[in-house]
């Protein structure tokens, strides 16, 4: 940063959310919103222009690239801005890919304004901020790694939760029905359950799949 002002890019597909973030952040000394992006693709392009310190990134955009993918693209460049995820989603299926993609912090949209401003300042220095919910969940994962589902197991169980049959899940993910059954068997073993309904309920309560 060339001066004490932290320059922000707001990346969210909802204009009302961007307006709300702008209203909160621009009342804070030393923070200025210099750009907005309504798609993840636009955020990647805008973040590369060299005048952004922190990107506030949503995870879910309408179509096209998602927030985690955009985060990876932004942080892969030398001298990249920091990325602070600001989203409504707190399941493992959302938080882990975003953090693995290089996000410096992860906040939920219901965070108080002062917490949001503090997280932006923390992210600008390269230090990590996690919402209490996300931090607790990550600690639980470290304490009990056996309950962590692989990305593919998460995909399979998420589709099962939507009511799809094994055959339909296989068609959606380009897997054989036998492979889907194998993934589910491993999920059952990890979660210590014996049915699809129980697997979905347990995974949801543990935050492994989105509510």
Secondary structure by P-SEA (a helix, b strand, c coil): ccccbbbbbbbcccaaaaaaaaaaaaaccccccccccccaaaaaaaaaccccccccccccccccccaaaaaaaaaccccccbbbbbccccccccaaaaaaacccccccccccaaaaaaaaaaaaacbbbbcaaaaaaaaaaaacccccccaaaaaaaaaaaacccaaaaaaaacccaaaaaaaaaaaaaaaccccaaaaaaaaaaaccccc
